[in-house]
Amino acid sequence: MAMAVTSTLILSYTPLSFTPQSQSLSSYRNRTRIKKTGANKSSIAAVNQSNNAQKEDIVIVGAGIAGLATAVSLHRLGIRTVVLEQTDSLRTSGTSLTLFKNGWGVLDAIGVGSELRNQYLELQGMVVNSKDGKELRSFKFKDEDPSQEVRAVERRILLETLANQLPPNTIRFSSGLKNIERDGSSGETLLELSDGTKLLAQVVIGCDGIRSRVAKWMGFSEPRYVGQCAFRGLGFYPKGHEFEPKVNNFYGQGMRVGIVPVSPTAVYWFICFNSPTLGPKITDPSILKQQARELLKNWPSDILNIVDLTSDETLTKTPLVDRWLWPTVSPPASLGRTVLVGDAWHPMTPNLGQGACCALEDAVVLSKKLAYALKYGSSPSAIEEALQSYGSERWPRIFPLSVKSNFVGSLLQWDNSIVCSVRDNIIIPKLVRLGPMLEHTNYQCEPLLPNLVDSKV
């Protein structure tokens, strides 16, 4: 990996007790607490409030894909966590997400790949069509990369599968984050929840999505709207659909449509269109369907049929956003013993299908480094150095992918008729190669087992 945990974690330390689900930071806390003088008023206030706070070792904020994957990864390494989720149940609404081989490698590493893989179709390739349905180019994934694996997974099933791997009561629902304060003397973080509960955490992992309160507290800017919105939904065919197991893309002017078979009875679809403004937020399914159908006038009838067969709870309209982590300008991934994972740190557009895959990668990298620090670290800064190492390793992968995804989306959303004609008649049929577009999926991930923490991280 790009950067190992600093050598102060590796040499001449006595290992802590490290057995599945018994690892605690209590011994680490007792050995590393440093008394400091001159604490500022906010630090003093945090200490006073902490008198009534529940103490927790590792708190994960957000029970989405990033949060649950991180919790499962740490669980596999024998580390107990508490996961805070603001809603009263898993956020199982929404459609599906397409996972490439790097995503499946992580799911295999944390022990859920086989269970999920058996429920979904393996997609054989990609077909690129013009707006009128004329095929411009087709690719087979295995021809480009024999080890490639592409499947679309229902978000609901993925979240439920991950949640089922965790010990009972790991996830605390109806636990929205209201306020964050850091105790400057101990390095602990005080979390105040919407119901008034206070938690004093040794480590906080922010996995609370693109509007992350944790990221805002750490100094990150709001994600940037890229000038595009997307309708998404899942069409259901009780008697089975006739779509081949391929990603079908249709390109128009300033708009593109995708059709992705998920299972023998479910098909994921999206409409991505240019929009200079976000417009009003609409959640009424009937209005969303009406707007989607309006966009699809003069497009192939198969697409309209899928919209009509879409269940209301899967239909969404969302703005596309990202955040570019400019070197020396953007804050680092961690602040003390608080760290970000997934969309909370690096929201990216969906044009490469890597948002969820990268969040899964984040989870295993962070978990392994944190577990290693807990086992071997005895300096006051051991955990902080592990979190910094995670950020240093992940940034060279995340930043280019965010930029590349944005660039690809801009090219695909051309709205000039002449440029679109060149795209459809020259660029796609004669110049585009799929292989280079899949190179970023070449990511290796070892199984997460407690004894593997001893390996170099």
C-alpha distance (Angstrom), angle and dihedral (degrees) to the residues before:
residue distance angle dihedral
M1 . . .
A2 3.78 . .
M3 3.79 96.6 .
A4 3.78 132.3 11.9
V5 3.76 125.4 -147.0
T6 3.76 106.6 -82.9
S7 3.76 116.6 -86.2
T8 3.79 92.5 -108.3
L9 3.82 86.2 75.4
I10 3.76 94.6 50.9
L11 3.79 109.2 47.3
S12 3.80 132.8 68.8
Y13 3.77 102.6 -12.7
T14 3.79 130.6 133.7
P15 3.82 110.1 -122.1
L16 3.79 118.6 -117.3
S17 3.78 121.4 -128.2
F18 3.79 105.0 -79.3
T19 3.78 116.7 -178.2
P20 3.81 127.5 144.9
Q21 3.81 112.0 -74.4
S22 3.81 93.0 -9.9
Q23 3.80 99.9 84.2
S24 3.78 109.2 119.7
L25 3.76 134.4 -179.0
S26 3.80 91.5 -142.1
S27 3.78 94.3 96.1
Y28 3.80 90.0 42.6
R29 3.80 90.1 49.6
N30 3.78 92.9 51.4
R31 3.80 92.9 49.2
T32 3.77 97.9 43.9
R33 3.80 106.5 38.4
I34 3.81 108.6 118.9
K35 3.79 121.9 -160.8
K36 3.77 112.0 -130.2
T37 3.77 131.3 -175.1
G38 3.76 130.1 -147.4
A39 3.82 95.9 40.6
N40 3.79 111.3 -178.9
K41 3.78 122.9 -116.6
S42 3.80 94.9 -97.5
S43 3.79 90.4 53.4
I44 3.80 90.7 50.1
A45 3.80 90.1 48.8
A46 3.79 90.7 50.9
V47 3.81 90.9 51.1
N48 3.80 91.6 50.1
Q49 3.79 92.4 49.7
S50 3.79 91.5 46.5
N51 3.79 90.8 67.1
N52 3.80 88.3 81.2
A53 3.80 95.9 37.0
Q54 3.78 128.3 110.9
K55 3.79 110.0 -119.7
E56 3.79 117.7 -129.7
D57 3.77 130.6 173.8
I58 3.82 102.8 -145.9
V59 3.80 122.3 11.8
I60 3.80 120.9 -172.3
V61 3.80 114.9 -160.3
G62 3.81 110.7 -147.9
A63 3.81 132.6 28.9
G64 3.78 97.5 -140.6
I65 3.79 125.3 113.8
A66 3.80 94.3 -69.1
G67 3.79 94.8 45.7
L68 3.79 97.1 46.1
A69 3.81 93.4 42.8
T70 3.81 89.5 52.2
A71 3.79 91.8 48.0
V72 3.81 92.1 49.1
S73 3.80 91.9 46.3
L74 3.80 91.8 52.6
H75 3.80 89.9 44.1
R76 3.80 89.3 55.8
L77 3.80 88.0 53.7
G78 3.79 92.9 50.0
I79 3.80 97.6 -101.6
R80 3.79 121.3 134.9
T81 3.81 119.2 -142.3
V82 3.79 140.1 177.9
V83 3.81 116.3 -135.4
L84 3.80 118.9 -155.6
E85 3.80 118.0 -154.2
Q86 3.82 121.2 -178.3
T87 3.81 95.6 -152.4
D88 3.80 124.1 71.9
S89 3.81 93.7 -113.9
L90 3.79 140.8 8.4
R91 3.80 111.6 -54.3
T92 3.78 93.1 -115.7
S93 3.80 98.5 157.5
G94 3.77 119.2 104.3
T95 3.75 135.5 63.0
S96 3.77 132.4 -83.8
L97 3.77 138.4 -64.1
T98 3.77 128.4 -139.5
L99 3.79 115.3 -124.5
F100 3.79 123.2 -162.2
K101 3.79 126.1 -160.4
N102 3.81 94.1 -77.5
G103 3.79 89.8 57.8
W104 3.79 92.3 47.0
G105 3.79 90.1 48.3
V106 3.79 89.9 58.3
L107 3.80 92.9 46.0
D108 3.79 88.8 52.0
A109 3.81 90.4 48.5
I110 3.80 92.5 55.1
G111 3.80 92.4 43.4
V112 3.82 106.5 -108.2
G113 3.81 103.1 91.2
S114 3.80 97.5 97.1
E115 3.79 94.0 47.6
L116 3.80 91.8 53.2
R117 3.78 97.7 36.7
N118 3.80 92.4 60.9
Q119 3.80 92.3 59.3
Y120 3.80 99.8 54.4
L121 3.77 139.6 60.0
E122 3.77 119.3 -107.4
L123 3.79 107.1 -126.3
Q124 3.79 112.3 -131.1
G125 3.77 100.6 -160.8
M126 3.78 150.3 -41.4
V127 3.79 131.9 -84.3
V128 3.80 122.1 -161.4
N129 3.80 116.3 -156.4
S130 3.77 136.7 178.4
K131 3.79 119.7 -117.1
D132 3.81 91.6 -90.7
G133 3.81 92.7 53.8
K134 3.81 98.7 -100.1
E135 3.81 110.6 147.7
L136 3.80 111.4 -119.4
R137 3.79 100.3 174.6
S138 3.78 140.8 -14.6
F139 3.79 132.2 -158.2
K140 3.79 136.1 -170.3
F141 3.77 114.5 -142.4
K142 3.81 94.5 -145.6
D143 3.82 90.9 52.6
E144 3.79 89.2 57.4
D145 3.81 95.4 40.1
P146 3.83 122.0 1.8
S147 3.81 90.4 -155.3
Q148 3.79 94.9 52.1
E149 3.80 117.9 122.1
V150 3.79 122.5 -174.2
R151 3.80 125.9 178.5
A152 3.79 133.6 154.2
V153 3.80 112.5 -129.8
E154 3.78 127.7 -162.4
R155 3.78 108.5 -114.6
R156 3.79 91.9 -138.2
I157 3.79 93.4 55.4
L158 3.80 92.9 45.9
L159 3.82 92.6 52.4
E160 3.79 93.2 45.8
T161 3.79 91.9 48.2
L162 3.80 92.2 51.6
A163 3.80 93.0 44.5
N164 3.80 91.0 52.2
Q165 3.81 90.0 60.7
L166 3.80 92.5 62.3
P167 3.81 127.5 87.8
P168 3.81 115.8 -101.8
N169 3.80 116.5 -79.0
T170 3.80 93.6 17.0
I171 3.82 89.8 122.1
R172 3.79 116.5 61.2
F173 3.79 109.7 -160.6
S174 3.82 126.5 -157.3
S175 3.80 86.9 33.1
G176 3.78 106.0 129.6
L177 3.78 117.5 176.2
K178 3.81 112.8 -115.3
N179 3.79 104.7 168.9
I180 3.82 142.2 1.9
E181 3.79 128.2 -155.5
R182 3.76 130.7 172.1
D183 3.79 123.7 -139.7
G184 3.77 102.3 -136.7
S185 3.80 93.5 -161.7
S186 3.80 98.8 54.2
G187 3.79 103.5 20.2
E188 3.80 90.4 -124.8
T189 3.80 120.4 136.9
L190 3.78 123.8 -132.5
L191 3.80 113.5 -145.2
E192 3.79 119.2 -166.3
L193 3.80 114.8 -161.8
S194 3.77 128.9 -150.2
D195 3.81 91.8 -105.2
G196 3.80 92.1 54.6
T197 3.81 96.3 -100.6
K198 3.80 114.6 141.8
L199 3.80 124.2 -151.3
L200 3.78 125.0 -169.8
A201 3.80 106.2 -153.4
Q202 3.77 130.3 -168.5
V203 3.83 91.2 -159.0
V204 3.82 127.3 19.3
I205 3.80 120.8 -164.5
G206 3.79 113.3 -165.9
C207 3.79 111.7 -146.7
D208 3.78 97.0 150.2
G209 3.79 99.9 125.9
I210 3.79 136.2 -118.2
R211 3.82 93.9 -32.9
S212 3.78 91.9 48.5
R213 3.80 116.2 172.7
V214 3.79 88.6 -161.7
A215 3.82 91.8 55.1
K216 3.80 91.3 47.8
W217 3.81 90.2 51.4
M218 3.82 88.8 51.1
G219 3.80 91.0 55.0
F220 3.80 102.9 -99.8
S221 3.79 120.2 148.2
E222 3.78 123.0 -120.9
P223 3.82 114.2 -86.9
R224 3.81 113.4 -91.9
Y225 3.79 121.5 -114.6
V226 3.82 108.3 -126.7
G227 3.81 97.4 -156.4
Q228 3.80 96.6 -100.6
C229 3.80 134.9 100.2
A230 3.78 130.7 -166.0
F231 3.78 137.1 -150.0
R232 3.79 113.2 -153.6
G233 3.77 134.5 -177.8
L234 3.80 148.3 148.8
G235 3.78 118.2 -117.2
F236 3.80 115.2 -154.3
Y237 3.81 124.6 -149.6
P238 3.84 108.6 -171.7
K239 3.82 91.5 -168.1
G240 3.79 93.8 42.4
H241 3.79 133.0 -93.4
E242 3.80 128.7 -106.4
F243 3.80 100.0 -136.8
E244 3.78 116.8 127.2
P245 3.83 115.1 -119.8
K246 3.79 93.8 -96.8
V247 3.78 138.1 110.0
N248 3.81 105.7 -107.6
N249 3.80 117.1 -158.6
F250 3.81 126.2 -173.8
Y251 3.81 118.7 -166.9
G252 3.78 124.8 -157.6
Q253 3.81 134.1 156.2
G254 3.78 110.3 -56.7
M255 3.77 89.8 -18.3
R256 3.78 139.9 74.2
V257 3.78 135.2 -176.6
G258 3.78 130.8 -152.0
I259 3.79 132.0 -161.5
V260 3.81 117.9 -168.5
P261 3.83 123.1 176.6
V262 3.79 109.6 -135.8
S263 3.79 103.3 177.9
P264 3.82 135.6 -15.5
T265 3.82 88.6 -79.8
A266 3.81 105.3 29.3
V267 3.82 132.0 67.6
Y268 3.79 125.5 -173.4
W269 3.79 117.9 -146.1
F270 3.78 136.9 179.2
I271 3.79 139.1 -174.7
C272 3.79 116.0 -156.0
F273 3.80 115.6 -169.3
N274 3.79 138.7 170.3
S275 3.78 115.4 -104.8
P276 3.81 123.5 169.2
T277 3.81 91.3 -154.3
L278 3.79 134.5 31.5
G279 3.78 94.5 -123.2
P280 3.82 122.3 -158.9
K281 3.79 119.4 -32.7
I282 3.80 109.3 -107.7
T283 3.79 125.2 -171.6
D284 3.82 101.4 163.1
P285 3.85 104.1 114.9
S286 3.80 93.7 -149.4
I287 3.81 91.6 55.4
L288 3.81 91.9 44.6
K289 3.82 91.1 51.9
Q290 3.79 90.6 48.2
Q291 3.81 91.3 51.8
A292 3.80 92.2 46.5
R293 3.78 91.9 50.6
E294 3.80 90.4 49.1
L295 3.80 90.2 56.1
L296 3.80 90.9 49.7
K297 3.79 98.0 58.1
N298 3.81 109.4 136.5
W299 3.81 92.3 12.0
P300 3.86 122.9 119.1
S301 3.79 112.8 -65.1
D302 3.82 92.3 -128.3
I303 3.80 88.9 70.8
L304 3.80 93.0 51.3
N305 3.80 90.1 49.6
I306 3.81 91.2 55.6
V307 3.79 90.8 52.2
D308 3.80 89.8 52.3
L309 3.82 90.6 51.1
T310 3.79 93.8 49.7
S311 3.80 118.3 117.5
D312 3.79 114.2 -125.2
E313 3.81 95.9 -123.7
T314 3.81 92.2 59.9
L315 3.80 97.3 48.3
T316 3.81 115.5 103.4
K317 3.77 141.3 161.5
T318 3.78 115.7 -156.7
P319 3.80 138.3 167.9
L320 3.81 116.3 -118.1
V321 3.78 113.4 -121.8
D322 3.77 139.5 169.3
R323 3.79 141.7 177.7
W324 3.79 121.7 -141.8
L325 3.77 111.8 -147.4
W326 3.78 98.8 -142.3
P327 3.82 113.4 -161.6
T328 3.81 114.9 -105.5
V329 3.83 89.2 1.8
S330 3.81 105.8 65.6
P331 3.81 119.0 64.4
P332 3.82 115.9 -103.8
A333 3.80 121.5 -98.8
S334 3.80 91.6 -104.2
L335 3.79 137.5 44.5
G336 3.77 111.9 -168.1
R337 3.79 105.0 -50.5
T338 3.80 94.6 -18.2
V339 3.80 118.2 96.6
L340 3.83 139.1 173.2
V341 3.80 130.1 -129.7
G342 3.80 131.8 -171.5
D343 3.81 122.1 -21.1
A344 3.79 91.9 -2.5
W345 3.81 87.0 68.5
H346 3.81 106.7 24.5
P347 3.81 115.6 15.5
M348 3.79 108.5 -174.9
T349 3.78 136.9 -178.9
P350 3.83 116.1 -96.4
N351 3.80 96.8 -120.6
L352 3.81 94.9 110.2
G353 3.79 96.3 35.2
Q354 3.80 90.3 -123.1
G355 3.80 106.2 118.6
A356 3.80 96.0 92.9
C357 3.81 93.0 33.0
C358 3.81 91.4 56.1
A359 3.79 91.9 46.2
L360 3.81 88.8 54.7
E361 3.80 90.4 49.1
D362 3.80 90.4 49.9
A363 3.80 90.0 53.3
V364 3.79 96.4 56.6
V365 3.81 96.0 41.0
L366 3.80 92.9 50.1
S367 3.79 93.6 43.2
K368 3.77 94.3 52.3
K369 3.80 93.7 47.8
L370 3.79 93.1 45.9
A371 3.81 92.5 47.9
Y372 3.80 90.5 49.3
A373 3.80 91.2 51.7
L374 3.80 91.2 49.1
K375 3.78 91.7 51.4
Y376 3.79 99.9 43.7
G377 3.79 108.7 14.1
S378 3.77 118.1 105.1
S379 3.79 101.8 155.3
P380 3.81 118.4 96.6
S381 3.79 90.0 -114.3
A382 3.81 98.8 46.0
I383 3.79 96.6 108.3
E384 3.79 93.2 41.1
E385 3.80 90.0 52.2
A386 3.81 90.3 50.2
L387 3.80 91.0 52.8
Q388 3.79 90.8 47.3
S389 3.79 89.9 50.4
Y390 3.80 89.7 52.9
G391 3.80 90.7 53.6
S392 3.80 92.8 46.3
E393 3.78 91.7 51.1
R394 3.78 97.4 44.9
W395 3.81 99.8 42.3
P396 3.87 96.8 72.0
R397 3.79 88.2 55.5
I398 3.79 99.9 40.2
F399 3.79 100.7 45.6
P400 3.84 97.6 54.7
L401 3.80 91.8 44.1
S402 3.80 91.8 52.8
V403 3.80 91.3 51.0
K404 3.81 93.4 43.7
S405 3.80 92.7 49.2
N406 3.79 91.1 51.0
F407 3.80 91.7 47.8
V408 3.81 93.2 49.8
G409 3.79 90.7 50.0
S410 3.79 91.5 51.3
L411 3.80 91.3 52.3
L412 3.79 93.2 48.1
Q413 3.81 92.8 48.6
W414 3.80 97.4 57.3
D415 3.78 110.7 146.5
N416 3.81 100.6 -172.7
S417 3.81 110.1 106.6
I418 3.81 94.8 -143.2
V419 3.80 93.2 48.1
C420 3.80 90.8 47.1
S421 3.80 90.0 51.8
V422 3.81 90.2 53.5
R423 3.79 89.5 47.8
D424 3.80 93.8 50.9
N425 3.80 97.8 41.6
I426 3.80 104.1 34.4
I427 3.79 116.6 9.0
I428 3.81 100.4 47.1
P429 3.84 99.8 34.8
K430 3.80 96.9 41.9
L431 3.80 112.3 17.6
V432 3.80 111.5 31.6
R433 3.79 117.6 98.1
L434 3.78 121.1 -171.6
G435 3.80 96.7 -157.0
P436 3.84 96.9 74.0
M437 3.80 88.9 46.3
L438 3.81 89.9 60.1
E439 3.80 99.5 45.6
H440 3.79 91.5 97.4
T441 3.82 89.8 64.0
N442 3.83 90.7 69.1
Y443 3.79 95.6 102.3
Q444 3.80 122.5 139.5
C445 3.79 121.8 -147.8
E446 3.81 126.3 -177.4
P447 3.82 121.6 -144.4
L448 3.78 111.5 -89.8
L449 3.80 109.5 -119.5
P450 3.82 127.1 149.4
N451 3.81 94.2 -114.1
L452 3.83 90.4 55.4
V453 3.78 90.0 67.2
D454 3.80 85.3 79.6
S455 3.80 90.1 66.0
K456 3.77 120.8 93.4
V457 3.80 113.2 -78.9
